[in-house]
Amino acid sequence: MSEAEKISLKILDFMEQAGKIAIENQNKINFLSSHLKTDSVIDVVTQTDIAISNLFKIFIQNNFSDLDPLIVDEEAIAELGDNPLDKIASAKYAFIIDPIDGTLPYSAQLPLYGISVGVFKYGEPYIGIEYAPALHSLVYDDGKRVYAI
């Protein structure tokens, strides 16, 4: 089994956990309790975004700390400073997450959202996974093939 396949399998386990959090929390959302991360209404952040982000950080540290990974969180990109793309390009492994891709429809209790994780290796796309738990749809690339489940 290749390194990419091993990483993919571990991330698929994380996606299942994150999907459960998203499904459980979506029906409890009070849209008014969500907040804007910028002045634009399209940049909504929910407690679910934050919960999945926190779970992802723990998951990466528990499973990939030996890879000295860079964690890039769409909800906290500012933490990387002025040149996040430079940091991604120079990291051996960058694990990138959008905890709820489509937060606005998610917070409106629509099923049109997903959880996105990508892995870059030395700045190049290496692995990509998109899970839409409400639609029971999973698409991923393990470095060799693309799978749709």
N, C-alpha and C positions, 0 to 999 in steps of 0.2 A: 504494500500500500504506500502510495507516495505521500510526501509531507503535506501537500495541498489537500489530499483526500482525508488525511488524519485531522487536519485543522477544520475542514468542512464538516466532518462528522460531529466534532465537538460543538461547532457553532450551531449545527442543526438542533442539538439538544438545548442550547440556550434559546433558540428561536421558539421552541415548543413552550418553554417556561414563560418567555416574554409574551407569546400569544395568549396564554392563559390569563396573564395579568391584564392584557388589553381587553379581552372579552369580558372578564369579570368586572372591570372598572367602567366599561363604556356605558352600561345601563345606569350607573350611579352618577354620571357626570351632571354637574350643574354648570351649564355653559358660562354662567356669570362668575363662577369661581376660577375659570381659566384666566390666564393673564397674557398680555402681549409682551413679546420680547423686544419689539421695536414699536414705532409709532404706527405701523401698518397692521390692519386687521387680519391680514393673511399670515402673520407671524404669531400664532397662538401657541401657548405651551400649556399642557395639562399636567396634573399630578401624575398621570400615567407615563407621560414622557419622562418625567423626573425619576419615577420608580424604575422604569426599564433602563434608563441611563445608569442609575446607581447599581442595578443588578449586573449590567454589562461590565462595568469597571471591576466589580468583584469577580465576575466570571473570567475576565481576561487575566487578572492577577493570579487567580487560582489555577488556571489552565495553561497559560502561556508566559508566565513571568520569566522563564528560561530564555525566551526569545527577545527579551528587552523591548517589549512592544511600545509603540506610541499609540495612545488612545485618542481618537478624534471623535468628539461627540458633537453632532449637529446643534444640539441645544447649548453647548458651551464652547463653541469654536473660538470665541474671543480669548479663552484661556491660553491658546497657542501663540498669542502675540500678533504682531503685524504681518508676518510672513508664514501663515500655516502651510502653504503649498511647498515652501522650501523645507520645512520640517518633515513633511510627508515624503518628499523626494529623497531626503537624506537618511530616513529611518530604514533599517533593514525590514521591519514589519510595522505597518500602520494599520490598526484595526479601526475602521470608521463605521459609525452607527448613526442612523436617523431612527430614534426610538419609536416614533409614530410618524411615518411618512404619510402626510395627508391629515394633519392634526385638525384642521378646520372641519372636514367632513366627519372625522372621528368625534370631535366634540359636539357636533350636531346629531350624533347617534346614527350616522350613516355607515354602511359597511365598506365604504371605499377608502380604505387606508391600509397601510402595510408597515412592516418592520423591516428596515433595510440594513444589512451589514455588508461591508466590503473590506477586503484585505488587500493592501498594496505591499509589494515587496520591492524595495529600493525605488519607490516612486512609480512603479508600473502595476496596473491592475493584475491581481493574482487570483482572487476568489470573490465571488459575489453571490449574495443570497437575499431574496425578497420573499417575505412571508405575509400573506394577507389572511389572517386567522378567521375573520368573519366570512370570507369567501372560500375557506378551506383550500387555498392555493399557495403553492410553494414552488419557486423557481430558483435554481442555483447552478453555479458553475464551480466545479471542483478543480479546475486547472486543466482538465482533460476533456470533459464533456459538459453540456448543459442539460439539466434535468428539469422537468416540469411535472409536478405531482398535484 
